[in-house]
């Protein structure tokens, strides 16, 4: 039996136009879980691997995964769920 995944029927235009960045690194199982949350919402995002950048490692190394809005810089640290992501997008 396949698990059913909740997918909302639509998002507001503002939500679809918000550029998201997911900071993480390859092999991070929590980063994979965070990506799954975004997939459930049918959102698009840019994966940013912190491993090759010392500044990003200093900033996010102990906090990944971190979801960031590119337009205003607001961030959401793990753990987060679909509701928290939607609130981040509505602010």
ChimeraX attribute file (.defattr): number of C-alpha atoms within 10 A of each C-alpha:
attribute: neighborCount
match mode: 1-to-1
recipient: residues
	/A:1	3
	/A:2	4
	/A:3	5
	/A:4	6
	/A:5	9
	/A:6	9
	/A:7	10
	/A:8	9
	/A:9	7
	/A:10	10
	/A:11	12
	/A:12	9
	/A:13	8
	/A:14	9
	/A:15	16
	/A:16	14
	/A:17	11
	/A:18	17
	/A:19	16
	/A:20	22
	/A:21	18
	/A:22	23
	/A:23	24
	/A:24	26
	/A:25	20
	/A:26	12
	/A:27	8
	/A:28	12
	/A:29	12
	/A:30	15
	/A:31	22
	/A:32	15
	/A:33	16
	/A:34	24
	/A:35	19
	/A:36	14
	/A:37	17
	/A:38	20
	/A:39	15
	/A:40	14
	/A:41	20
	/A:42	15
	/A:43	15
	/A:44	15
	/A:45	18
	/A:46	13
	/A:47	16
	/A:48	17
	/A:49	14
	/A:50	20
	/A:51	15
	/A:52	10
	/A:53	9
	/A:54	11
	/A:55	11
	/A:56	15
	/A:57	18
	/A:58	11
	/A:59	11
	/A:60	17
	/A:61	17
	/A:62	8
	/A:63	14
	/A:64	22
	/A:65	26
	/A:66	20
	/A:67	28
	/A:68	21
	/A:69	17
	/A:70	14
	/A:71	10
	/A:72	10
	/A:73	11
	/A:74	12
	/A:75	16
	/A:76	18
	/A:77	15
	/A:78	15
	/A:79	14
	/A:80	15
	/A:81	14
	/A:82	16
	/A:83	11
	/A:84	13
	/A:85	16
	/A:86	14
	/A:87	10
	/A:88	16
	/A:89	19
	/A:90	11
	/A:91	8
